Amino acid sequence: MENVVIEACAAEGKSLFHWNDLVVFVPYCVPGDVVDVQLRRKKHSFAEGEVVRINEYSKVRATPRCEHFGICGGCKWQNLPYEEQLKMKQQQVYDQLTRIGKVDLPQFRPILGSVHQWEYRNKLDFGASNRRYLTKEEIQSGKEFQRDALGFHITGAFDKILPITKCHLMNHLQNEIRNEIFSFCVANGISFFDLRAQTGLLRDVIIRNSNTGEWMVIVVFHYNRDENGMIEEGEKNKVEALLSYISDKFQQVSSLLYVDNQKCNDTIGDQEIWVYKGKDHIFERMEGLMFKVGPKSFYQTNTEQAYHLYSVVREFAFSDSDSDESKPLVYDLYTGTGTIANFVAGKAERVIGIEYVEDAIEDAKVNSQINKIDNTLFFAGDMKDVLNDEFISMHGRPDVIITDPPRAGMHPDVISTILRAAPRRVVYVSCNPATQARDLQMLDSQYQVLAVQPVDMFPHTPHVENVVLLEKRLSEAE
């Protein structure tokens, strides 16, 4: 296909154009680009292609800042000016809520753009591998390359890691820490993880920082063991050497932790974590409140924008008719470490938070104690099992429910319980407007949407958060 014009942005950071009866999706283009495309996969009504030549650049185009753009796959919209990104995200929310939700909607509020477009993340995860990803150009060059790598996983190549020299999404210190860890391991014979063989010592590096100036580094190892399950000789010495080097080199790190992960997946939520230096946590500050963030804690990765997101939630959750004498009972579903629960507690009679991860609930309790908040209660367990009629009978029928579920949205049982609980208002925070739209349709029989506020938490990516305010419909009897 030659000289086709890219028409619009699509899901997952791709762009699209129409070719006869097909919708063709291609990556790393912007509307207005004139390109030659080679099809890679064809279905009945759509196809996926790869741009082999850009014949004319769009007038709506930005120069990507990152040297890894086009390969990394993380910031797929770096070639789109930020104001255009916001337009696309606003449209994405509108399209998904109207096409999937098919409920009556008010006029959407303009999307809240991120205060910072670069260096906005407070957490990055880097994988280690002895199978470095090689670009086509590197393969065709015939040269030999260092195959150990520390960086990001490549989509479609689960065991390959793209070595990252510089990532612009977090403070520059994370680049120094990551690059120094890589260099030290190569120089000192520390093996990199082989995902297929499940061997290799260095597995992952997780770096977090906070707006209080604290840094946390978690080094995830995979101790090689012999046939009897005993750690091979020298492995602990190598771990000690690397951790000691990080500790001495980077005095800014106030929490240096490590893990031995022997599982087939990289998650560490169920792993024991050891402290090598400092504390097992750092703190984030938000509107005078302090929040403890541990190695297993979820905290919004864009700290400053999280404040604006939660401010919208608080605005939606409480009405002008709420007074000190009649403060509402609030349920905060999927509460995580209780950030929203504690943030809104001052306007509530009581906030009851529910979360699946027990460690997160313990952090939520600590966060209430730290901030001298005494009107919160937190419970751990699967949402569909905990939130039931008996629970509501015991703790009180909520006036307001705030829900911030994972990307998959809410379980139908949870939605059914919300409908039976019949709170006056529901505030639905979502990182996936598609599943949010599905859930809004299920709530539509009893709730109408009063306000929609998109919030951009992740500049240069197609991801967007959305906050919806729902209010109980009045019955004929009322």
C-alpha positions, 0 to 999 in steps of 0.5 A, a space after each residue: 500500500 503506497 501513499 496512504 494517509 493516516 486518518 486518526 489515532 486508535 487504541 493502544 497508541 496505534 493509528 489507522 486508515 481505511 483501505 477498501 473495506 478494511 480498517 488498517 492499524 499501524 504503530 508510530 504514526 500520527 494523523 496526516 502522515 503519508 506512508 507506505 505500509 506493508 500488511 502483517 496480519 489480516 482479519 475479516 474487517 481489519 488488518 495490522 500493518 507496518 510502515 516501511 516508508 514515510 513519504 510526507 510528515 504530518 503538520 501535526 507531529 512532534 519530535 520524540 525526545 527519547 532515543 529509544 522511541 519506536 523500539 521501546 514501545 512505552 511512550 508511543 505518543 511522543 511523536 504527537 504534540 501534548 495538546 493533541 494527545 489530550 484531544 485524543 484522550 478526551 475523544 477516547 473517553 467519549 467514544 468508549 462511554 458512548 459506544 460501549 456504555 450507551 447511557 445518557 451522558 452529560 457534557 464532558 468536562 475538559 480533560 485535566 492535563 498533567 502538570 509535568 509531561 516529563 519526569 513525572 513518574 515515581 516508579 519504574 521497573 526494569 527487567 534483566 536478561 541475558 537475551 538482549 533485544 537486537 534491532 533489525 539494523 543491529 542484526 543486519 550489521 553482522 556485529 557482535 553485541 553485549 547480550 546482557 541487558 537491563 531495561 524494558 521488556 519488548 512487546 511480542 518478545 517476552 524473553 527479550 529486554 531492550 537495554 535502556 540508556 536514558 528514560 525521560 519519565 523519571 528523575 535523572 537519578 534513576 538513569 544513573 542508578 540503573 546504568 551503574 547497576 548494569 555496569 557493575 554486574 557486567 564488570 563483576 561477572 554477575 549473571 543476568 536472568 534467563 527467562 526460558 532456562 530460569 537461571 541467572 542472578 540479576 532478575 529485576 530492578 525497581 526504582 521509586 522516588 517521592 516528593 519528600 526527596 526519598 529514594 527506594 531501590 529494590 533489587 530482585 535476584 534469582 539465586 542459582 541453586 544446585 540439584 539439592 536446592 542449596 544456593 550455589 557457592 559465591 551467589 550470596 557474595 555477589 549479591 552483597 557486593 552489588 548491594 554494597 556498591 549501590 549503598 556506597 555510590 548512591 547516598 540518596 537511597 534511603 531504602 535499599 531492599 532485595 528479594 530472591 524470586 524463584 517463581 516463573 513470573 516477576 511479581 513480588 507481592 507474595 515474596 519476602 523482602 529484605 532490608 539491606 540499608 535504611 527503611 522498608 518504606 518511603 513517604 509521599 506527601 499530599 495536601 498536608 497528609 503523609 502516605 507510607 509507600 512500601 515495596 508492595 504498595 500501590 501508589 499512583 505513579 504520577 504523584 502531582 497529578 494524583 492530587 488533582 485526580 483525588 481532588 476531583 473524586 472528593 469534589 464528586 463524593 460530597 455535595 453542598 448539602 453535606 454538613 458537619 451534622 450530617 456527614 456521609 458514610 463512605 465506602 472506598 472500594 479497591 482502596 489500596 493503601 488507603 490514599 483516597 480513603 484518608 484523603 476524603 476522610 475529613 469530609 466523611 462521618 466514616 470511611 470504610 476501605 476494602 482491598 484484596 492485598 493484605 499488606 496494602 490494608 496494613 499500610 492504609 491503617 498506618 497511613 491513618 495513624 500517621 495522619 491522626 485520622 480516626 474515622 477510617 476502617 479497613 478490611 482485606 479480602 476479595 471484593 466480591 466476597 467481602 462486600 455483601 449484604 451482611 457486611 453492609 448490615 454490620 457496618 452501615 448502608 453507605 451514602 457514597 461509594 467510591 470505587 477505583 477497580 483494576 483495569 478489568 473493572 468491577 465483578 458483576 457481584 460487586 455491582 449487584 451489591 452496590 445496586 442493593 446498597 443503593 448509595 446516593 452517589 457513586 464515584 467511579 474512578 477508572 484507568 480503563 474507560 472501556 470496562 468503566 463503560 460496561 459497568 456504567 451500563 449495568 448501573 444505569 437502571 438505578 443511576 444516572 451519570 451527572 459528570 465525567 472528568 478525564 484526567 491525564 496521568 500518563 503523558 506520551 502514552 494512550 492511557 487515561 484515567 476517568 472519573 464519573 459521578 453517578 447519582 441515584 435515580 428518583 423512584 416514582 414513589 419519591 
